Amino acid sequence: HRIVESCQETIGQIVAALESPGRSRVRADLNAIIQTYFPDLQEQCPDYVQLSLALEHEPCHVEVDPRQINLTLFHLCRNAFQAVSPTAGGIVRIAVRRENDSLVSVSVEDNGVGMDPELLRKACEPFYSTKPPDHSWGQGLYYASEVIRAHGGTLQITSEPGKGSVVTFRLPAFQPTWQKIEPGESLKVT
């Protein structure tokens, strides 16, 4: 029953994410969204994994549904946690970066087993997994790619067997506009 419930929950998350794009979106700094969620990721992190977070020095303004971004990050980190060896000192790094004025990225890098080109091609397909059925139904990367696509972004995976993987999602940056008000001038709200 646990497998069916897990499958139903993830499918429900995917359907909700795709049915309501924009409904729960806010304009916020991606650094703040991820930093707020990071303690939850630390709780999920196995003892044998060293988890780190590197934030961009400048704000990375985006228009996103924070819950969907956090679930995406959860799925990416869970995959990374499962890919690293319990005996070899696993490392998982999360990094937020402003790539340019119109694009920000989040990468999850691990020193795990990595993927060969065949696995890499199938990695984001729904229900594709290399793990036993009682551990995974192959929905995490599919969910992540669909959520990021619904946010107008892209998801990219680079990997090499024995050298780990890097999953990077890129989102359009939101450029806040500021209205200059001269001393003594009244603000008109429209």
Salt bridges, closest charged atoms under 4 A:
GLU63 OE1 - ARG27 NE 3.38
GLU99 OE2 - ARG97 NH2 3.50
GLU99 OE2 - ARG170 NE 2.92
GLU109 OE2 - ARG93 NH1 3.97
GLU118 OE1 - ARG121 NH2 2.64
GLU118 OE2 - LYS122 NZ 3.28
ASP134 OD1 - HIS135 ND1 3.04
GLU146 OE1 - ARG149 NH2 2.66
GLU160 OE2 - LYS163 NZ 3.70
GLU182 OE2 - LYS180 NZ 3.50
